[in-house]
Amino acid sequence: MPTHFEPQESPFRNPLYGQQSNPARKQLHHRLSPFNPTAGHRGADAYPYVLTTFRLTEHHTAGGMTRTVPYLAEVQPEMFCEVAPALAVERGLQNGGWATIITARTAIEARVLVTDRQRPLRVQGRQLHQVAVPWHWGTRGLVTGESANDLFGLALDPNVQIQEVRGATCDIRPGRRPRGRALRELVESYPHARAERTAHPHVHPEEPKR
């Protein structure tokens, strides 16, 4: 039977099972990559929005090969985030302006694209907003931008060991992110949680348990 698990970071409790997240997931514990508190834990309300990533037609993988192509760089020139009009009003975001997206790992800045594509969802009786970011930017190329993957924690799925970069939680605020020590102070002002210890965190699903 298929089983539903919430991601490592979720604004909602698992409505079907007492087990919140996949017990076979692999969590990499590091002081520089803490996890956001998940639903039901203290501090979870500091990250009220779902963060997700997506691809663009004009860029390939992380963008290292396409941000150097003038024709492609011209049509997708800058890192951006997509938000719903209602979220823009709620958080004071301006279309074309700057936004700072924050998790327990770091904060990045991106241009704001207010779009009806990001429709709010109704989940467990309340409205849920999503912040969607493309994952094709980095520090090199004709066009550069901050990396979406920096926002995500190191929770890996149990089959192919890929980190969860399709679903996490975040906060978003208007304006550019701070620099230097001020950036670290901003991130540290938000709560973080240690990952739950799983029964066999370093055992591949196909390996026998010892």
N, C-alpha and C positions, 0 to 999 in steps of 0.2 A: 504494500500500500504506500502511495506517496505520502511524504511527511512534510509539513510546513515548519520551517524555522525562520525566525527573524535574522537580519544581518547582525554582525557584531555590535553595531551601533544603530539603534532604532528608537524613534519617539513613541513607540507603542509596545505594549506587552503582547506576547504571542497569544492570540485568541483561541488557539486550538489545543495547545499542549503546555504543560508546566515547564518543559525545557524551552528556554527562550531562544537560544541559538544552537547551531549544529554542534553537538558534543565532539564530533570528530575533526572540527576545524583546527588548524594549527595557528597558534598565536606566538608571535615573536616579541618577546619582552625586551624593551630598551628604554632607558630614561628619556631619550630624545624622541621617542615615538609612543607616547601614552595614548590610551583610548579615551574617547568621550564616554561619559556615563550614559548607560542605556536606560530605557524606560523602567521606572520603578526604583531607580537608584538616585541618591542625592546628587543634585547638580545637573540632571538630565535636561531640565527646563532651560538651561543656558544655551542649548543647541536645539532650537525648536523646529528647524527646517531639514528636509531631506536633501542631501547633496548627491548628485549623480553626474556621470560623465557621458559624452557622446562623441561620435566621429563627424568630420566634415568631408564633403566630397573632394574638396580641393587639397587636402593634406593626407599624407600617408603615415601610418603608425604615429610615432611621437613627433613627427614633423621635421626631423633632421634632414631628410632628403628633399623635402618640398618647400621648406622655408627659404631655401637657397635658389629657388626657381622664380625669376621675376614675374612671370605671368600668374603663377599661383599665389605668390606673396601679395600681388596687387589686389586680388579678389578677396583674400582673407588676410588683412594686414595686421590684425591686432587681437590679442587675447580678450575674450568677452565672457559674460555670463548671461544666461537667459532667465528672466523672472516674469511672473504674471503681473498684469496691471494692478491687481489687488495687493500683491506683495510689495510692489513699488510704492504704493500709497502708504502701506503699513510701516515701511521702513524708511521712507523719505528718499527713495532712489529715483534718479532722473535718467531717462533714456539718453544714451550717449555719454553720460557722466561716469564717474568712477564708483566702484564698490569694493569693499574689503570683505573677504570671505574668511571665516575663522573656524578652526577646529583646535583640538588639544595639541596638535602637532605644530602648526604654524598658521600664518595668515598670508593670503596672497591678494593682489589687486587685479581687477579686471574691469573693462568697460561694460556698461549695463545695456542690455538689449531687452526692452520691455515688449513682450509678445504674448498673444493669445495662445500660442502653442503650449505654453506652460500653464495649463489649467489647474486650479486648485482641486484637490480631491477631498471627499468626505469620508473620513476614516474614524471608526469607533465614536461617532457622534460629534466630531469636531473637524474643522477645516484644516487641511494640511497643504502647505506650500512646498514647492521644490525649487532648488537652485541648480541649474544645469550648466556645466562647463565643458567645453571641448578640451581634449587632452593632447593637442598638437604643438604646444608652445614650449620654448626653452630659451636659453641665453645666447644661442648662436643662430646666424642666418641673416637674411635681408630684413626679416621682420622677427622681432623677439617678444617674449612675454613670459609671465610666470607660469610655473608648471602646476597643473591641476593635481597630478599624482602626489605632490608634496602634502596635500591636505589629508590624505588617507592613511589609515593605520595599517599595521602589518598583521592582518588576520587573513589567513590563506584558506582557500577551499580544500577539502580533504582529498580530492581526486587529482587535480593537476597543479596544486600549490600556487594558484594565482591569487594575488591580494584582492580584497573586496574594493573595487573601484567603480562599482555601479550603484552602491547604496551605502551611505553613511549619514551622519547628522552634522549640522553646522549652524553658525550664526552669520548674518550678513548685515553690514551697516554702510551708510553712504561715505564716500570719500576715499582717498588713497590710503594705503597702509602706512604705518610709521616705519622708520628705518632704524637700524642699529639696535641699541639697547632698548629703545622704546617699543620695538616690535616684540622682543622677548617679554617685556613687561606686560604688553597687551595680551599675549598668548597665556602667560602665567596667571593673569587675572581671571581666567576662565577655569572652571573645575575640570579635573581629569580623573580617570579611574584606572585601576590596574585590571588587566585581563583576567577573566576567570580561568583557573587551572582546569584543563581537561584531563580525562583519565590517562590518555596516552598521547601527549602533545607532540612527540617527536617520532611517532610510528606511522609509517606510510600505511594507508588503508589496506594494501595488498600484502603487507608484511605480517607474519604471525606475531602475536603478542607474547612477550617473554614473561 
